[in-house]
Amino acid sequence: MATIVHFSTIHFPKLIFRPLAFLTSEKPHKFFFSHSIPSNFGITPNSTSSSSSTMPTHSQQSGPSSSRAIGAHDLLIVGPGVLGRMVAEKWREEHPDCQVYGQTLTTDHHDELIKMGINPSLKWTEAAHKFPYVIFCAPPSQSSDYPGDLRLATLSWNGEGSFLFTSSSAPYDCNDNGPCDEDTPVVPIGRSPRTDVLLKAENVVLEFGGCVLRLTNLDILNKEGRGAHAYWLEKGIVDSRPDHILNFIHYEDAASLSIAILKKNFRGRIFLGCDNHPLSRQEVMDLVNQSGKFEKKFEKFTGTDGPLGKRLNNSKTRQEIGWEPKYSSFPHFLETI
């Protein structure tokens, strides 16, 4: 079953895969704030495992070996959750002889990562290694110093390939359902703590010559019935305004765009990831009702106030990177489930 991600202002705390969402006004029960397995993300310079039931591997016990050779296409993923794992899989398809390394917050999912061919550790960014390719997918929700985490990660980049930080579209200063692209101004520092932490983290990356990919916030819809759409279907009547605009990008497309940017070896650039087909909440649920894929029918949204969204367009990113999404729109995704 395919998986889709989209920009939203909702928060479902029970979903194990986290959407990359940093601004939220609604708090339903199946979403987290970022696109990760909760225990799998983040950098903690002096962290130790929180899991007493997992037997550490050698690298988990002693950290990375200083004698480990790093290849020209080796990749470090800081925060190998849903997006990071897809990036790892696609990266190995293009570079079969490379090694992929995963920096995690705990050892809880190290066995899973090893089976996927990812070399996990709590301490890759503390070691003396320098990696040619680094992608930072960890969210700010489990960090006390997010910009500091980014700075630590940039010091693990040898400057030869590319460094990419997957950020959020939240900093764009548009909340009236208006148009928004790569050149839209961002929220001024000091207006919102949530956007402040993202912008400060982005600035760290840009200062080091890395790149930023602002993704629409991640949402999941799959055969297990997770996602905003499933929640709204279950509830039937939702106290949210129907005209709030959402933006979408499939996880596979977010991963393929990330890799396309990494391969270009850009320096100090900001890109945007979305499918260029924004929809209102009402339009989303009309499509869900009309799809015939779900047993229940959504009734209505009853909200009349609250923040609006933004209509994202990343045509400039597509042209420069030479990239197009596999899943062109939310209706296209619905056809695949």
N, C-alpha and C positions, 0 to 999 in steps of 0.2 A: 504494500500500500504506500502511496506517495505521501510525502510530508510537506506542509506548506507553512510559510512564516509570513507574518505581516505586522505593519505598524498599528499599534493600538494603545489605548490608555488604560487597559484593564490588567488585573493582577489576580492570578489563580494560584494560591499557595500550595496546592497538592500535586501539581504536575511535576514529574521527576525531571523532565527536560525543561530548561528555563528559557523563556523568550528574553531577548535583549531589550528590556523596557526599563527606562529610568524615570519617566514621568508618568504618573498614574493618578487617576481620579476615581476609578472604580475598583472594587476589591472583591470580585467573585472568588470562587474557591478552587480553581484548577490551574492557576498560572503562577509562575515565579517571575522575578524581575530580569533574569538573564538567560542566555542560551546555553545552559550547562547543566550537567548533573551536579547537584549542590556540593557534594564533597570533592568534586573533581577540579575545581577552579581555584585560581588565586596563587599569589606568591606570599609566603610568610618567611622572612629571612631566617628566623630561628625556630621554625615550626617543627613539631614532631608529630608522629601519627596519632590520630585520635581513635584509631581502631585497635582494640586489643585482641580481636579475633582473627586478624589477618597476619599471616607469617611473612615478615619482610623478606624481600629478595636481597641479594648482596648489595645492589645499588641503593635499596631503601635503607639498609643498615648503615652503610659507610659513605653514601653519596657517590657521585660520579668519579670514576677513576681518572686521575690526571694523565694517564698514559693512553687513554682512548683516542684514537685517530679520528678526526673529523673530515669527512669527504666534501668535495666541491659542491654537491647538491644536497647535503644533509640539512634537515629541517628541524628546528626546535619549535614546538607548539606549547605556548604557555596557556594552560586551560584547555586540555583535550576533551571537551564535552561533545555535544552533538555536532556542532559546526567544526570543531577542531578535528574530530575523528573523520568526518567526511573529507576535510582538507588532506588529512594523512593518506586516506585511501586513494584519492585522486592524484596526489603528489607522487605516490609510489608507482602508480600506473605510468606516469611520464618518466620517472627516474627509478627503474626497478632495482638498481644497485645501491640506492641511497639508504641512509639510516634516518629514521624519524624518532625524535625524542619528545617526551611529554613531561612538562612541569605540572605537578599537582599540589593541592593543598594538604591532602591526606593520602594514605596508602589504600583507602577503601576500594578503589577500582583498578589497582595496579595489575591484578591478575587478568582482568578484561583487556586492558591496554596491551599487555604482553602478548595475549592471544591474537590481537590485531596487528602485531608487528611494531608496536610503539614501545620504545624504551623509556619507562617511567622513572621519575625520581622526584623527591621533594626539593632537590638542591641543584638542579642544573645551572640556574643563574648565579649560584654561589661559587661554582667551580671555576677553574681557570680556563675552561673551554670558550672558544669563540666560534659561533656558528655562522655560515654564510647566509642562511635563510632563517628568519624568525617571524612567527606570527603570534600575536598576543590576542587571545580570545577570552581572557578571564574578565568577569564583570567586577564592578566596584563594590557590590553588595557585601562581600566578605573581606574587604580590605580596610584597614585603618589609615592607610596612606597610599591611595591609588596612584597618584603621580610618582611617588617613590618606587612603587612596584614597576611602573613603566620604565623609570630611569634604570633600575636594576636590570631589567630585561634588555634594554638597549646596550648595556655594557657587555652583554653576552653575544652581541652581533659583531662580526669581524669587518663589516662594511663592504664586503665584496659582492654580495647578492642583493638581498632586499629585506627590509624590516617592515611589517604591516601590522597595524593596530586596528582591530575591528571595533569601531565605536558605534554610536547611535545617531540617527537623524534628529534626535530630540533637541540638540542645540540650535537648529535653525529657528530663527525668530519669526515664526509664522504659526498662528493659532486661530485663524479665521477662515479655514478651508481654502485659503488662497494658494496660488502657484508657488512652488518652491523647487529650486534646482541647486546645482553645485555652488553657484555664486550668491545665493541668498545670504544676507547677513545673519550672524549668530546672536544668540541672547547675550547681552552685556554681562561681563563678570560682575557678580554681586547681586544679581536679580534672583537667582535660584541656586541653592546649594547643590541640587542634583545636576544641573547643567554646568555649574562651576567645576565640579570634580572631573567631568568629561573633558571640558575645554582645557583645563590645566594638564590633564594627562595627554591630550592631543598635542599640546604645545611642547611637552617634553619630547615626544616622538619626532615632531617636525624639527626641533632644534638639533636632534641627532641625525637628521637626514632620512628618517623613516617616513613611511606613508600612512595615511589614515583612510579607512573605508567606513563611511557612515552608512550603516545598514538600517533599513526599516526594522522596527522591533519585531522580534521573533514570536510567532504563534504557531501552534501545532494542531493539525487536524489529521487524524488517522483512524484506522479501523477500530481502535479502542474507544473512540468517541470523545477524545480529548480536543479541546480548543474552544475559542470564544463562541463559535457557532453552535457547538454541542451544548455549551452552557446555556446559551440563549434559548435553544430549542427546549432544553429541559425545563427552564424556568417559564417559558411561554410568554410572559409579560415582564418587560424589563424597564426599570426606571432610569433610562438613559435617553439622551436626545437622539433621534433617528438620523439626523443629518450630519453627524460627526463623520468626517472623512477618514478612511483607513487606507493604508498602502501595503502592498504585498511583495514578498520575494520568497521563492521556494528555497529550502535549505540547500538542495543540490546546486541551485543557481548562486546562492551566496558563497558556497564553496568554490564553484568554478570561477566566479568573478575574483575571489581572493587569490586563487592560483594564477589567474591571468595577470593580475597586478604584480604579484611576486616575480613572475617571469620577466616582466618588463624592466626590472631593476631601476625603477624611478627613485627620485630623491625629493623628499619634502613636499609631497603632493597630497591633496585631499580628494577622495572620490566618493561617489554615492551609489548605493545598491538598492534598486527597487524594480518593479516590473512595468512601470509607466502606465498602469491601469488602476488608478485610485477609485474606490467605491465608498459610498456612504454605508453606515450600519444597515439602514433599511434596504439598500440595494443588495448588500451581502445576504441578508436573510430572505429577501425575495428570491434570489438565485438558489439558495438552499432549499426553500419550499418548492420551487419549480423543478429541482433536479431529480426528484423521485428517488433520491439516495437514502432518505431518512424516513423513519416511521412516523415521527411526530411532525407537527406543523407549528411554526412560530406564529404567535398572535400579533404582538405589537410592542413598540417602544413608547413609553409614556413621558419621558423626560422633556423638559422645555428649556433647561438652562445647562450650564457647564461649558467647559472649553470645547472648541472645535479643533479640527485637525489641519492638515496641510496636504496639498496635491503635489506629490513628489514626481520629478521628472529627471532622469539621469542620462539623457541623450548625449550630453557632452562626455560623460564617462564612457559610454558605449562606443562612441566614435573614436576616442583616443585609445582605448584598450583593445578595440576590435572584438567586442563581446556582445552576445545576445543571450537572453535567458532561454532555457529549455522549456520552462512553463511560462507562457507569455502573459497569463492573467489568472485571476481567481476562477472565472468560469472554465478556463482550460484545465485547471487543477481538478475542479469538480468532475469533469468528464473522465478523469483517470482513476477515481476512487470507486 
